[in-house]
Amino acid sequence: MEALGALKRVLFLRDADEQILHRLLARSRTVDVGRNEVLFLRGEPCYGLYIVLEGAIRLYNSSASGREQVIGVERTGSVIGELPLFDGGNQPYSAEAMTPSRLLFIPREHFLATLHTHPELMQAALRALAIRVRRLLHLVEELSLHEVPERIARYLLAQVKEKGACFTLDYTHAELAAQLGTVREVVTRTLNRFRKAGWIAVQNGQITVTDPEALQALACSDR
């Protein structure tokens, strides 16, 4: 069962009894969204929890001028919208589908009632929230303490660690810029700089990191 399998991949539900998972599924429903379709906007009420079954959901905030900051991209097994479930507030960010996506929606009241009757889940959920906070603190550090070339070098090295020396970018230059707190032109210019320096090679949409030591030196520079 697709939905049951997705629940088992959720960090704070991995060790839950299957009976609890079936209880959550009893009141859940699937939601299909198309590419670029908005799931919810920042400031809207939180009606429940979303779990990604397939696809990719971009979490972001935007300014009145249209400038965006990507908070993260959630894929299969990831949870969206858990923060306001615990503090009673509205959505702290907007969510939009990067690709056609399917999600499992669990109503707020049903989810909280299940947590209250199973304290072990509450503890696991708090650990998951702590991980989310640490990730956000890491984003703040990246944006405030590192220049754009350093951020791009660190991103490329993270891709190498995950995928190997040759990989395809998960984002367009504009999407990557939003995630790294800059603009598309700067991302394009920086990648071209790395290419001319011989640090990377670009061919047919793929990037090959040819000098990881140079990228590492830039990524770790203290300015």
Sine and cosine of phi, psi and omega as CSV:
sin_phi,cos_phi,sin_psi,cos_psi,sin_omega,cos_omega
0.00,0.00,0.85,-0.53,-0.10,-1.00
-0.84,0.54,-0.75,0.67,-0.06,-1.00
-0.91,0.42,-0.66,0.76,0.02,-1.00
-0.89,0.45,-0.68,0.73,0.03,-1.00
-0.88,0.48,-0.63,0.78,0.03,-1.00
-0.91,0.42,-0.65,0.76,0.03,-1.00
-0.88,0.48,-0.63,0.78,-0.03,-1.00
-0.93,0.37,-0.32,0.95,0.04,-1.00
-1.00,0.02,-0.22,0.98,0.02,-1.00
-0.93,0.38,0.73,-0.68,-0.13,-0.99
-0.79,0.61,-0.74,0.67,-0.09,-1.00
-1.00,0.00,0.11,0.99,0.06,-1.00
-0.89,-0.45,0.01,1.00,-0.09,-1.00
-0.86,0.51,-0.59,0.81,-0.06,-1.00
-0.98,-0.20,0.16,0.99,-0.03,-1.00
-0.97,0.26,0.53,-0.85,0.07,-1.00
-0.90,0.44,0.58,-0.81,-0.02,-1.00
-0.88,0.48,-0.47,0.88,0.04,-1.00
-0.89,0.45,-0.62,0.79,0.04,-1.00
-0.92,0.39,-0.66,0.75,0.00,-1.00
-0.89,0.45,-0.65,0.76,0.03,-1.00
-0.92,0.40,-0.53,0.85,0.06,-1.00
-0.91,0.42,-0.66,0.75,0.05,-1.00
-0.90,0.44,-0.64,0.77,-0.02,-1.00
-0.93,0.36,-0.41,0.91,-0.08,-1.00
-0.87,0.49,-0.50,0.86,-0.03,-1.00
-0.93,-0.38,0.15,0.99,-0.05,-1.00
-1.00,0.00,0.21,-0.98,0.08,-1.00
-0.52,-0.86,0.39,-0.92,0.02,-1.00
-1.00,-0.02,0.54,-0.84,0.01,-1.00
-0.78,-0.62,0.81,-0.59,0.05,-1.00
-0.97,-0.26,0.75,-0.66,0.03,-1.00
-0.77,-0.64,0.60,-0.80,0.02,-1.00
-1.00,0.04,0.20,-0.98,0.01,-1.00
-0.84,0.54,0.73,-0.69,-0.01,-1.00
0.94,0.33,0.12,0.99,0.05,-1.00
-0.99,0.16,0.71,-0.70,-0.03,-1.00
-0.99,0.13,0.79,-0.62,0.04,-1.00
-0.99,0.16,-0.73,0.69,0.13,-0.99
-0.31,-0.95,0.29,-0.96,-0.01,-1.00
-0.93,-0.36,0.45,-0.89,0.07,-1.00
-0.83,0.55,0.71,-0.71,0.03,-1.00
1.00,-0.07,-0.21,0.98,0.04,-1.00
-0.97,0.24,0.43,-0.90,0.05,-1.00
-0.88,0.48,0.48,-0.88,0.06,-1.00
-0.99,-0.10,0.89,-0.46,-0.03,-1.00
-0.98,-0.18,-0.18,0.98,-0.01,-1.00
0.18,-0.98,-0.16,-0.99,-0.08,-1.00
-0.96,-0.28,0.65,-0.76,0.07,-1.00
-0.92,-0.39,0.66,-0.75,0.10,-1.00
-0.83,-0.56,0.80,-0.61,-0.06,-1.00
-0.97,0.25,0.86,-0.50,0.07,-1.00
-1.00,0.02,-0.64,0.76,0.08,-1.00
-0.35,-0.94,0.46,-0.89,-0.01,-1.00
0.97,-0.25,-0.31,-0.95,-0.03,-1.00
-0.55,-0.83,0.77,-0.64,-0.02,-1.00
-0.90,-0.44,0.81,-0.58,0.00,-1.00
-1.00,-0.04,0.79,-0.62,0.07,-1.00
-0.97,-0.23,0.76,-0.65,-0.10,-1.00
-0.41,-0.91,0.30,-0.96,0.19,-0.98
-0.83,-0.56,0.47,-0.88,-0.01,-1.00
-0.69,-0.72,0.46,-0.89,0.02,-1.00
-1.00,-0.08,0.11,-0.99,0.01,-1.00
-0.90,0.44,-0.44,0.90,-0.01,-1.00
-0.99,0.12,-0.11,0.99,0.01,-1.00
0.99,-0.15,-0.05,1.00,0.04,-1.00
-0.93,0.36,0.72,-0.69,-0.05,-1.00
-0.91,-0.42,0.50,-0.87,0.18,-0.98
-0.80,-0.59,0.90,-0.43,0.02,-1.00
-0.98,0.21,0.79,-0.61,0.01,-1.00
-1.00,0.02,-0.55,0.84,0.02,-1.00
0.11,-0.99,0.16,-0.99,0.07,-1.00
-0.84,-0.55,0.84,-0.55,-0.05,-1.00
-0.97,-0.25,0.74,-0.68,-0.03,-1.00
-0.85,-0.52,-0.21,-0.98,-0.13,-0.99
-0.74,0.67,0.79,-0.62,0.02,-1.00
1.00,0.00,-0.10,0.99,0.00,-1.00
-1.00,0.08,0.43,-0.90,0.00,-1.00
-0.96,-0.26,0.64,-0.77,0.04,-1.00
-0.79,-0.62,0.72,-0.69,0.12,-0.99
1.00,0.00,0.35,0.94,-0.06,-1.00
-0.99,0.17,-0.45,0.89,-0.10,-1.00
-0.86,0.52,-0.79,0.62,-0.02,-1.00
-0.94,0.35,-0.23,0.97,0.07,-1.00
-0.90,0.43,-0.50,0.87,-0.09,-1.00
-0.99,-0.11,-0.50,0.87,-0.02,-1.00
-0.98,-0.22,-0.07,1.00,0.06,-1.00
0.97,0.24,0.10,0.99,-0.02,-1.00
-1.00,0.04,-0.15,-0.99,0.03,-1.00
-1.00,0.02,0.05,-1.00,-0.02,-1.00
-0.89,0.45,0.77,-0.64,-0.04,-1.00
-1.00,0.08,-0.10,1.00,0.01,-1.00
-0.46,-0.89,0.20,-0.98,0.09,-1.00
-0.99,-0.11,0.42,-0.91,-0.01,-1.00
-0.75,-0.66,0.76,-0.65,-0.05,-1.00
-0.65,-0.76,0.62,-0.78,-0.02,-1.00
-0.97,0.24,0.81,-0.59,0.10,-1.00
-0.99,0.15,-0.47,0.88,0.03,-1.00
-0.67,-0.74,0.27,-0.96,0.13,-0.99
-0.80,0.59,0.79,-0.61,-0.16,-0.99
-0.70,-0.72,0.43,-0.90,0.09,-1.00
-0.82,-0.57,0.72,-0.69,-0.03,-1.00
-0.77,-0.64,0.41,-0.91,0.12,-0.99
-0.98,-0.19,0.81,-0.59,0.00,-1.00
-0.95,-0.31,0.81,-0.59,0.05,-1.00
-0.91,-0.42,0.88,-0.48,-0.03,-1.00
-0.83,0.55,0.57,-0.82,-0.08,-1.00
-0.82,0.57,-0.78,0.63,-0.08,-1.00
-0.88,0.48,-0.66,0.75,-0.02,-1.00
-0.92,0.39,-0.66,0.75,0.00,-1.00
-0.91,0.42,-0.73,0.69,-0.02,-1.00
-0.91,0.41,-0.61,0.79,0.03,-1.00
-0.89,0.46,-0.62,0.78,0.03,-1.00
-0.92,0.40,-0.65,0.76,0.04,-1.00
-0.89,0.45,-0.66,0.75,-0.06,-1.00
-0.92,0.38,-0.48,0.88,0.01,-1.00
-1.00,0.01,-0.10,0.99,0.02,-1.00
-0.70,-0.72,0.99,0.11,-0.07,-1.00
-0.83,0.56,-0.48,0.87,-0.01,-1.00
-0.90,0.44,-0.52,0.85,0.07,-1.00
-0.94,0.34,-0.60,0.80,0.03,-1.00
-0.87,0.49,-0.69,0.73,0.02,-1.00
-0.90,0.44,-0.67,0.74,0.01,-1.00
-0.91,0.41,-0.62,0.78,0.02,-1.00
-0.90,0.43,-0.62,0.79,0.03,-1.00
-0.91,0.42,-0.60,0.80,0.07,-1.00
-0.90,0.43,-0.65,0.76,0.02,-1.00
-0.90,0.44,-0.62,0.79,0.04,-1.00
-0.90,0.43,-0.62,0.78,0.03,-1.00
-0.88,0.48,-0.65,0.76,0.04,-1.00
-0.89,0.45,-0.66,0.76,0.04,-1.00
-0.88,0.47,-0.69,0.72,0.00,-1.00
-0.89,0.46,-0.67,0.74,0.03,-1.00
-0.88,0.48,-0.62,0.78,0.02,-1.00
-0.90,0.43,-0.64,0.77,0.03,-1.00
-0.93,0.38,-0.61,0.79,0.05,-1.00
-0.90,0.44,-0.61,0.79,0.05,-1.00
-0.89,0.45,-0.64,0.77,0.03,-1.00
-0.89,0.45,-0.69,0.72,0.03,-1.00
-0.86,0.51,-0.68,0.73,0.01,-1.00
-0.89,0.46,-0.69,0.73,-0.01,-1.00
-0.87,0.49,-0.70,0.71,-0.09,-1.00
-0.96,0.27,-0.51,0.86,-0.11,-0.99
-0.99,-0.10,-0.45,0.89,-0.14,-0.99
-0.93,-0.36,-0.15,0.99,-0.06,-1.00
-0.81,-0.59,0.68,-0.73,0.07,-1.00
-0.95,0.31,0.30,-0.95,-0.08,-1.00
-0.84,0.55,-0.73,0.68,0.03,-1.00
-0.84,0.53,-0.60,0.80,0.05,-1.00
-0.90,0.43,-0.68,0.74,0.00,-1.00
-0.89,0.46,-0.66,0.75,0.00,-1.00
-0.93,0.38,-0.65,0.76,0.05,-1.00
-0.87,0.49,-0.67,0.74,0.00,-1.00
-0.92,0.40,-0.61,0.79,0.04,-1.00
-0.90,0.43,-0.71,0.71,-0.01,-1.00
-0.89,0.45,-0.65,0.76,0.02,-1.00
-0.92,0.40,-0.58,0.81,0.06,-1.00
-0.91,0.42,-0.59,0.81,0.05,-1.00
-0.92,0.40,-0.64,0.77,0.04,-1.00
-0.88,0.47,-0.69,0.72,-0.01,-1.00
-0.89,0.46,-0.59,0.81,-0.06,-1.00
-1.00,0.09,-0.62,0.79,-0.20,-0.98
-0.87,-0.49,-0.23,0.97,-0.10,-0.99
0.97,-0.25,0.06,-1.00,-0.13,-0.99
-0.93,0.37,-0.41,0.91,-0.01,-1.00
-0.90,-0.43,0.81,-0.58,-0.08,-1.00
-0.41,-0.91,0.28,-0.96,0.11,-0.99
-0.97,-0.24,0.71,-0.71,0.02,-1.00
-0.89,0.46,0.65,-0.76,0.03,-1.00
-0.97,0.23,-0.26,0.97,-0.11,-0.99
-0.77,-0.63,0.35,-0.94,0.23,-0.97
-0.95,0.31,0.21,-0.98,0.03,-1.00
-0.88,0.48,-0.58,0.82,0.01,-1.00
-0.92,0.39,-0.68,0.74,0.01,-1.00
-0.92,0.39,-0.64,0.77,0.03,-1.00
-0.91,0.42,-0.63,0.78,0.03,-1.00
-0.88,0.48,-0.68,0.73,0.01,-1.00
-0.89,0.45,-0.60,0.80,0.00,-1.00
-0.94,0.35,-0.57,0.82,-0.08,-1.00
-1.00,-0.09,0.07,1.00,0.08,-1.00
0.96,0.27,0.63,0.78,0.02,-1.00
-0.59,-0.80,-0.39,-0.92,0.00,-1.00
-0.85,-0.53,0.31,-0.95,-0.10,-0.99
-0.84,0.55,-0.68,0.74,-0.06,-1.00
-0.86,0.50,-0.62,0.79,-0.01,-1.00
-0.93,0.37,-0.65,0.76,0.04,-1.00
-0.88,0.47,-0.74,0.67,-0.01,-1.00
-0.88,0.48,-0.70,0.71,-0.01,-1.00
-0.90,0.44,-0.65,0.76,-0.02,-1.00
-0.93,0.36,-0.68,0.74,0.04,-1.00
-0.89,0.46,-0.63,0.78,0.05,-1.00
-0.91,0.42,-0.61,0.79,0.06,-1.00
-0.88,0.47,-0.70,0.71,0.02,-1.00
-0.89,0.45,-0.63,0.78,-0.01,-1.00
-0.91,0.42,-0.71,0.70,-0.01,-1.00
-0.91,0.41,-0.49,0.87,0.03,-1.00
-0.98,0.21,-0.16,0.99,0.00,-1.00
0.99,0.11,0.25,0.97,-0.01,-1.00
-0.99,0.14,-0.51,0.86,0.02,-1.00
-0.68,-0.73,0.34,-0.94,0.15,-0.99
-0.82,-0.57,0.60,-0.80,-0.03,-1.00
-0.81,-0.58,0.83,-0.56,0.00,-1.00
-0.45,-0.89,0.77,-0.64,0.04,-1.00
0.79,0.61,0.65,0.76,0.06,-1.00
0.99,0.17,0.01,1.00,0.01,-1.00
-0.96,-0.30,0.55,-0.83,0.05,-1.00
-0.94,-0.34,0.74,-0.67,0.11,-0.99
-0.89,-0.45,0.85,-0.53,0.04,-1.00
-0.99,0.14,0.93,-0.37,-0.08,-1.00
-0.99,-0.17,-0.30,0.95,0.01,-1.00
-0.67,-0.74,0.96,0.29,-0.02,-1.00
-0.88,0.47,-0.47,0.88,0.00,-1.00
-0.90,0.43,-0.65,0.76,0.02,-1.00
-0.91,0.42,-0.68,0.74,0.04,-1.00
-0.90,0.44,-0.64,0.77,0.00,-1.00
-0.90,0.44,-0.65,0.76,0.01,-1.00
-0.89,0.46,-0.66,0.75,0.03,-1.00
-0.93,0.36,-0.68,0.73,-0.05,-1.00
-0.89,0.46,-0.51,0.86,-0.06,-1.00
-0.99,-0.15,0.10,1.00,-0.04,-1.00
-0.92,0.38,0.55,-0.84,-0.02,-1.00
-0.91,-0.40,0.96,-0.27,-0.08,-1.00
-0.96,-0.29,0.00,0.00,0.00,0.00
